[in-house]
């Protein structure tokens, strides 16, 4: 797959952020915006009531990458992620599971990212929803 022109932005004197980039400058010929993906296996059905935060994060990331690949893209072409969580403390407490899921889906690729706590998501059992943007060559 052709590479896109991709450069992270780190202002002079700023510390490198952990797990994301402050900004990304990317060039390509096409862009894709991926709707919010919930933490359900293979994008099917409803979120399992018993699934924990780490499991939902993994499934949401896997679903996002699956949609991207279906459009002809690859994880390294993602330039922006937005994660909506219903409990920021659950996110913090699930750091190891989040990191493991990140490595399995994006490897060492760290696009720009926003993380927001919301009061609820569309599925009553969902605690994670992740959307993304990618630039395709």
MDAnalysis code that builds the backbone (N, CA, C; Angstrom):
import MDAnalysis as mda
import numpy as np

u = mda.Universe.empty(411, n_residues=137, atom_resindex=np.repeat(np.arange(137), 3), trajectory=True)
u.add_TopologyAttr("name", ["N", "CA", "C"] * 137)
u.add_TopologyAttr("resid", np.arange(1, 138))
u.add_TopologyAttr("resname", ["UNK", "UNK", "UNK", "UNK", "UNK", "UNK", "UNK", "UNK", "UNK", "UNK", "UNK", "UNK", "UNK", "UNK", "UNK", "UNK", "UNK", "UNK", "UNK", "UNK", "UNK", "UNK", "UNK", "UNK", "UNK", "UNK", "UNK", "UNK", "UNK", "UNK", "UNK", "UNK", "UNK", "UNK", "UNK", "UNK", "UNK", "UNK", "UNK", "UNK", "UNK", "UNK", "UNK", "UNK", "UNK", "UNK", "UNK", "UNK", "UNK", "UNK", "UNK", "UNK", "UNK", "UNK", "UNK", "UNK", "UNK", "UNK", "UNK", "UNK", "UNK", "UNK", "UNK", "UNK", "UNK", "UNK", "UNK", "UNK", "UNK", "UNK", "UNK", "UNK", "UNK", "UNK", "UNK", "UNK", "UNK", "UNK", "UNK", "UNK", "UNK", "UNK", "UNK", "UNK", "UNK", "UNK", "UNK", "UNK", "UNK", "UNK", "UNK", "UNK", "UNK", "UNK", "UNK", "UNK", "UNK", "UNK", "UNK", "UNK", "UNK", "UNK", "UNK", "UNK", "UNK", "UNK", "UNK", "UNK", "UNK", "UNK", "UNK", "UNK", "UNK", "UNK", "UNK", "UNK", "UNK", "UNK", "UNK", "UNK", "UNK", "UNK", "UNK", "UNK", "UNK", "UNK", "UNK", "UNK", "UNK", "UNK", "UNK", "UNK", "UNK", "UNK", "UNK", "UNK", "UNK"])
u.atoms.positions = np.array([
    [0.848, -1.176, 0.000],
    [0.000, 0.000, 0.000],
    [0.892, 1.237, 0.000],
    [0.603, 2.228, -0.831],
    [1.403, 3.448, -0.866],
    [1.348, 4.187, 0.471],
    [2.432, 4.829, 0.794],
    [2.503, 5.618, 2.021],
    [1.897, 6.997, 1.792],
    [1.341, 7.574, 2.839],
    [0.864, 8.953, 2.762],
    [1.947, 9.854, 3.334],
    [1.881, 11.116, 3.003],
    [2.765, 12.122, 3.578],
    [2.215, 12.419, 4.974],
    [2.954, 12.042, 6.011],
    [2.449, 12.098, 7.378],
    [3.535, 12.638, 8.296],
    [3.236, 13.711, 9.005],
    [4.216, 14.290, 9.926],
    [3.493, 14.769, 11.179],
    [3.976, 14.318, 12.337],
    [3.399, 14.811, 13.581],
    [3.980, 16.190, 13.893],
    [3.235, 16.966, 14.660],
    [3.647, 18.316, 15.019],
    [3.948, 18.357, 16.508],
    [5.137, 18.823, 16.846],
    [5.537, 18.991, 18.242],
    [6.150, 20.383, 18.381],
    [5.419, 21.325, 18.989],
    [5.954, 22.676, 19.143],
    [7.285, 22.673, 19.911],
    [8.158, 23.575, 19.527],
    [9.461, 23.676, 20.168],
    [9.309, 23.890, 21.666],
    [10.056, 23.111, 22.435],
    [10.040, 23.216, 23.883],
    [8.954, 22.393, 24.565],
    [8.049, 21.796, 23.802],
    [6.988, 20.977, 24.383],
    [7.469, 19.550, 24.548],
    [7.000, 18.889, 25.595],
    [7.295, 17.470, 25.797],
    [6.444, 16.651, 24.829],
    [7.014, 15.562, 24.335],
    [6.263, 14.666, 23.458],
    [5.119, 14.053, 24.261],
    [3.878, 14.144, 23.760],
    [2.758, 13.553, 24.491],
    [2.819, 12.031, 24.451],
    [2.233, 11.414, 25.428],
    [2.236, 9.951, 25.518],
    [0.961, 9.393, 24.881],
    [1.113, 8.628, 23.807],
    [-0.013, 7.942, 23.212],
    [-0.810, 8.707, 22.174],
    [-0.369, 9.900, 21.775],
    [-1.048, 10.655, 20.731],
    [-0.109, 11.745, 20.236],
    [-0.498, 12.439, 19.175],
    [0.240, 13.591, 18.666],
    [-0.614, 14.838, 18.895],
    [0.047, 15.982, 19.145],
    [-0.710, 17.230, 19.304],
    [-1.437, 17.578, 18.011],
    [-0.788, 17.330, 16.888],
    [-1.383, 17.591, 15.581],
    [-0.670, 16.733, 14.545],
    [-1.314, 16.589, 13.403],
    [-0.758, 15.814, 12.305],
    [-0.952, 16.607, 11.023],
    [0.100, 16.687, 10.222],
    [-0.001, 17.246, 8.887],
    [0.094, 16.058, 7.945],
    [-0.931, 15.859, 7.104],
    [-0.951, 14.702, 6.215],
    [-1.397, 15.125, 4.825],
    [-0.806, 14.484, 3.846],
    [-1.182, 14.737, 2.463],
    [-1.551, 13.432, 1.802],
    [-2.493, 13.464, 0.946],
    [-2.935, 12.298, 0.209],
    [-3.966, 12.755, -0.798],
    [-4.636, 11.820, -1.394],
    [-5.604, 12.192, -2.414],
    [-7.047, 12.028, -1.974],
    [-7.275, 11.189, -0.955],
    [-8.636, 10.937, -0.492],
    [-8.653, 10.944, 1.027],
    [-9.789, 11.301, 1.593],
    [-9.921, 11.232, 3.048],
    [-11.133, 10.374, 3.394],
    [-11.091, 9.792, 4.560],
    [-12.207, 8.994, 5.062],
    [-12.480, 9.439, 6.490],
    [-13.753, 9.564, 6.811],
    [-14.189, 9.856, 8.166],
    [-15.003, 8.657, 8.626],
    [-14.559, 8.053, 9.697],
    [-15.175, 6.819, 10.179],
    [-16.088, 7.146, 11.352],
    [-17.334, 6.764, 11.216],
    [-18.320, 7.001, 12.279],
    [-17.898, 6.327, 13.570],
    [-18.448, 6.806, 14.671],
    [-18.151, 6.234, 15.975],
    [-18.422, 4.740, 16.009],
    [-17.436, 4.001, 16.469],
    [-17.542, 2.548, 16.574],
    [-17.656, 2.175, 18.047],
    [-18.646, 1.366, 18.358],
    [-18.863, 0.920, 19.731],
    [-18.054, -0.332, 20.020],
    [-17.979, -0.678, 21.280],
    [-17.219, -1.834, 21.731],
    [-17.985, -3.131, 21.644],
    [-18.408, -3.500, 20.433],
    [-19.107, -4.763, 20.221],
    [-18.357, -5.566, 19.166],
    [-18.300, -6.847, 19.352],
    [-17.527, -7.728, 18.472],
    [-18.008, -7.618, 17.026],
    [-17.052, -7.361, 16.120],
    [-17.305, -7.302, 14.677],
    [-18.429, -6.342, 14.292],
    [-18.628, -5.309, 15.076],
    [-19.636, -4.311, 14.754],
    [-21.062, -4.828, 14.723],
    [-21.295, -5.993, 15.302],
    [-22.606, -6.646, 15.217],
    [-23.373, -6.558, 16.538],
    [-24.684, -6.499, 16.432],
    [-25.544, -6.588, 17.610],
    [-25.387, -5.440, 18.577],
    [-25.537, -5.771, 19.841],
    [-25.445, -4.782, 20.908],
    [-24.187, -5.019, 21.728],
    [-23.819, -4.043, 22.503],
    [-22.685, -4.185, 23.407],
    [-23.083, -5.152, 24.516],
    [-22.245, -6.128, 24.788],
    [-22.534, -7.108, 25.838],
    [-22.550, -6.423, 27.195],
    [-23.598, -6.661, 27.955],
    [-23.759, -6.013, 29.263],
    [-22.596, -6.303, 30.196],
    [-21.993, -7.490, 30.074],
    [-20.920, -7.875, 30.994],
    [-19.529, -7.453, 30.527],
    [-19.412, -6.801, 29.347],
    [-18.079, -6.449, 28.843],
    [-17.487, -5.284, 29.621],
    [-16.206, -5.420, 29.952],
    [-15.528, -4.377, 30.727],
    [-14.974, -3.295, 29.796],
    [-14.443, -2.242, 30.377],
    [-13.955, -1.097, 29.616],
    [-12.872, -1.512, 28.626],
    [-11.896, -2.285, 29.064],
    [-10.796, -2.692, 28.195],
    [-11.267, -3.490, 26.994],
    [-12.212, -4.378, 27.208],
    [-12.765, -5.180, 26.113],
    [-13.499, -4.290, 25.123],
    [-14.300, -3.372, 25.640],
    [-15.020, -2.464, 24.745],
    [-14.058, -1.580, 23.954],
    [-12.999, -1.107, 24.593],
    [-12.008, -0.282, 23.895],
    [-11.389, -1.099, 22.751],
    [-11.011, -2.329, 23.027],
    [-10.386, -3.191, 22.008],
    [-11.328, -3.403, 20.838],
    [-12.575, -3.766, 21.124],
    [-13.538, -4.000, 20.042],
    [-13.782, -2.719, 19.232],
    [-13.899, -1.577, 19.895],
    [-14.119, -0.317, 19.176],
    [-12.941, -0.018, 18.246],
    [-11.712, -0.223, 18.722],
    [-10.526, 0.001, 17.885],
    [-10.497, -0.998, 16.725],
    [-10.783, -2.267, 17.007],
    [-10.809, -3.277, 15.941],
    [-11.859, -2.927, 14.893],
    [-13.032, -2.484, 15.328],
    [-14.100, -2.117, 14.401],
    [-13.682, -0.931, 13.536],
    [-13.060, 0.065, 14.141],
    [-12.611, 1.232, 13.403],
    [-11.607, 0.819, 12.324],
    [-10.641, -0.012, 12.666],
    [-9.639, -0.465, 11.703],
    [-10.278, -1.332, 10.616],
    [-11.258, -2.150, 10.974],
    [-11.951, -2.976, 9.980],
    [-12.661, -2.107, 8.953],
    [-13.345, -1.055, 9.403],
    [-14.024, -0.137, 8.487],
    [-12.992, 0.553, 7.597],
    [-11.898, 1.013, 8.185],
    [-10.837, 1.672, 7.421],
    [-10.293, 0.753, 6.329],
    [-9.995, -0.486, 6.682],
    [-9.464, -1.438, 5.703],
    [-10.479, -1.736, 4.606],
    [-11.764, -1.769, 4.956],
    [-12.806, -2.001, 3.955],
    [-12.842, -0.871, 2.930],
    [-12.372, 0.312, 3.316],
    [-12.312, 1.464, 2.412],
    [-10.981, 1.531, 1.670],
    [-10.102, 0.566, 1.923],
    [-8.807, 0.536, 1.244],
    [-7.690, 1.199, 2.007],
    [-7.907, 1.507, 3.278],
    [-6.897, 2.169, 4.082],
    [-6.167, 1.231, 5.014],
    [-5.182, 1.787, 5.695],
    [-4.377, 1.063, 6.674],
    [-4.268, 1.907, 7.940],
    [-4.036, 1.269, 9.099],
    [-3.965, 2.011, 10.365],
    [-2.981, 3.181, 10.376],
    [-1.863, 3.060, 9.688],
    [-0.877, 4.137, 9.664],
    [-1.333, 5.385, 8.936],
    [-2.506, 5.318, 8.292],
    [-3.050, 6.472, 7.574],
    [-4.047, 7.263, 8.422],
    [-4.306, 6.781, 9.636],
    [-5.220, 7.500, 10.536],
    [-4.531, 8.769, 11.017],
    [-5.226, 9.896, 10.900],
    [-4.658, 11.165, 11.331],
    [-5.368, 11.744, 12.556],
    [-6.574, 11.234, 12.876],
    [-7.328, 11.779, 14.013],
    [-8.242, 10.717, 14.582],
    [-8.263, 10.618, 15.890],
    [-9.211, 9.768, 16.607],
    [-9.944, 10.623, 17.633],
    [-11.213, 10.312, 17.841],
    [-11.992, 10.924, 18.916],
    [-12.617, 9.791, 19.695],
    [-12.339, 9.754, 20.981],
    [-12.895, 8.703, 21.841],
    [-13.845, 9.354, 22.834],
    [-15.020, 8.771, 22.927],
    [-16.037, 9.206, 23.874],
    [-16.200, 8.093, 24.897],
    [-16.047, 8.431, 26.167],
    [-16.161, 7.436, 27.231],
    [-17.159, 7.936, 28.264],
    [-17.827, 6.999, 28.912],
    [-18.809, 7.397, 29.921],
    [-18.198, 7.528, 31.307],
    [-16.935, 7.096, 31.462],
    [-16.282, 7.171, 32.771],
    [-14.781, 7.330, 32.567],
    [-14.285, 8.540, 32.726],
    [-12.865, 8.821, 32.512],
    [-11.993, 8.038, 33.498],
    [-12.503, 7.774, 34.692],
    [-11.727, 6.997, 35.662],
    [-11.596, 5.538, 35.224],
    [-12.609, 4.999, 34.567],
    [-12.507, 3.639, 34.021],
    [-11.447, 3.600, 32.930],
    [-11.370, 4.656, 32.116],
    [-10.321, 4.751, 31.097],
    [-8.939, 4.728, 31.759],
    [-8.769, 5.555, 32.767],
    [-7.477, 5.621, 33.461],
    [-7.129, 4.292, 34.123],
    [-8.100, 3.646, 34.728],
    [-7.870, 2.376, 35.417],
    [-7.594, 1.234, 34.448],
    [-7.984, 1.408, 33.194],
    [-7.822, 0.354, 32.186],
    [-6.625, 0.617, 31.280],
    [-5.666, 1.366, 31.760],
    [-4.514, 1.753, 30.949],
    [-3.802, 0.595, 30.267],
    [-3.577, -0.483, 30.984],
    [-2.872, -1.631, 30.395],
    [-3.685, -2.245, 29.254],
    [-4.979, -2.414, 29.453],
    [-5.837, -2.999, 28.417],
    [-5.948, -2.068, 27.214],
    [-6.050, -0.766, 27.466],
    [-6.113, 0.214, 26.383],
    [-4.809, 0.170, 25.583],
    [-3.677, 0.147, 26.295],
    [-2.380, 0.086, 25.627],
    [-2.203, -1.180, 24.802],
    [-2.657, -2.293, 25.341],
    [-2.569, -3.565, 24.617],
    [-3.429, -3.517, 23.355],
    [-4.635, -2.996, 23.464],
    [-5.526, -2.884, 22.304],
    [-4.932, -1.931, 21.267],
    [-4.343, -0.842, 21.731],
    [-3.718, 0.127, 20.821],
    [-2.604, -0.564, 20.038],
    [-1.726, -1.256, 20.744],
    [-0.623, -1.943, 20.085],
    [-1.093, -2.973, 19.075],
    [-2.167, -3.683, 19.394],
    [-2.680, -4.722, 18.500],
    [-3.344, -4.140, 17.254],
    [-3.859, -2.924, 17.339],
    [-4.569, -2.343, 16.199],
    [-3.769, -1.269, 15.473],
    [-3.049, -0.423, 16.202],
    [-2.319, 0.684, 15.583],
    [-0.807, 0.570, 15.730],
    [-0.352, -0.388, 16.511],
    [1.093, -0.517, 16.707],
    [1.658, 0.705, 17.401],
    [2.698, 1.278, 16.830],
    [3.324, 2.470, 17.408],
    [2.923, 3.746, 16.660],
    [1.763, 3.697, 16.019],
    [1.229, 4.854, 15.296],
    [0.363, 5.664, 16.260],
    [0.672, 6.949, 16.409],
    [-0.047, 7.807, 17.351],
    [-0.574, 9.051, 16.645],
    [-1.807, 8.994, 16.130],
    [-2.401, 10.169, 15.488],
    [-2.829, 11.206, 16.526],
    [-3.285, 12.342, 16.033],
    [-3.904, 13.323, 16.922],
    [-5.137, 12.665, 17.542],
    [-5.465, 13.041, 18.777],
    [-6.572, 12.367, 19.449],
    [-7.233, 13.277, 20.466],
    [-8.542, 13.115, 20.594],
    [-9.315, 13.791, 21.624],
    [-10.052, 12.723, 22.422],
    [-10.068, 12.868, 23.743],
    [-10.783, 11.961, 24.636],
    [-11.761, 12.795, 25.450],
    [-13.029, 12.428, 25.392],
    [-14.078, 13.205, 26.043],
    [-14.951, 12.287, 26.879],
    [-15.303, 12.739, 28.083],
    [-16.284, 11.999, 28.887],
    [-17.669, 12.527, 28.552],
    [-18.596, 11.599, 28.315],
    [-19.981, 11.949, 28.001],
    [-20.900, 11.266, 29.014],
    [-22.128, 11.719, 29.097],
    [-23.044, 11.141, 30.083],
    [-23.609, 9.793, 29.649],
    [-23.724, 9.565, 28.340],
    [-24.253, 8.297, 27.852],
    [-23.939, 8.144, 26.374],
    [-23.999, 6.904, 25.901],
    [-23.843, 6.594, 24.482],
    [-25.125, 5.917, 24.005],
    [-25.265, 5.709, 22.707],
    [-26.517, 5.219, 22.131],
    [-26.920, 3.833, 22.646],
    [-25.953, 2.973, 22.887],
    [-26.230, 1.641, 23.444],
    [-26.136, 1.756, 24.962],
    [-27.138, 1.303, 25.703],
    [-27.124, 1.481, 27.160],
    [-25.968, 0.774, 27.871],
    [-25.339, -0.223, 27.234],
    [-24.216, -0.921, 27.853],
    [-22.863, -0.398, 27.386],
    [-22.867, 0.523, 26.429],
    [-21.621, 1.045, 25.877],
    [-20.959, 2.022, 26.835],
    [-19.661, 1.883, 26.979],
    [-18.887, 2.858, 27.756],
    [-17.782, 3.483, 26.904],
    [-17.650, 3.052, 25.634],
    [-16.625, 3.563, 24.719],
    [-17.224, 3.695, 23.318],
    [-16.908, 4.805, 22.657],
    [-17.198, 4.970, 21.230],
    [-16.020, 5.727, 20.636],
    [-15.486, 5.216, 19.519],
    [-14.298, 5.817, 18.910],
    [-14.572, 6.078, 17.431],
    [-14.292, 7.316, 16.995],
    [-14.410, 7.675, 15.586],
    [-13.040, 8.123, 15.084],
    [-12.866, 8.135, 13.765],
    [-11.566, 8.486, 13.238],
    [-11.604, 9.115, 11.868],
    [-10.451, 9.668, 11.501],
    [-10.250, 10.236, 10.178],
    [-8.920, 9.726, 9.664],
    [-8.878, 9.425, 8.363],
    [-7.648, 8.955, 7.745],
    [-7.492, 9.623, 6.387],
    [-6.238, 9.742, 5.950],
    [-5.905, 10.256, 4.625],
    [-5.360, 9.089, 3.833],
    [-5.980, 8.815, 2.692],
    [-5.580, 7.704, 1.848],
    [-4.765, 8.235, 0.672],
    [-3.797, 7.459, 0.200],
    [-2.976, 7.932, -0.920],
    [-3.780, 8.014, -2.214],
])
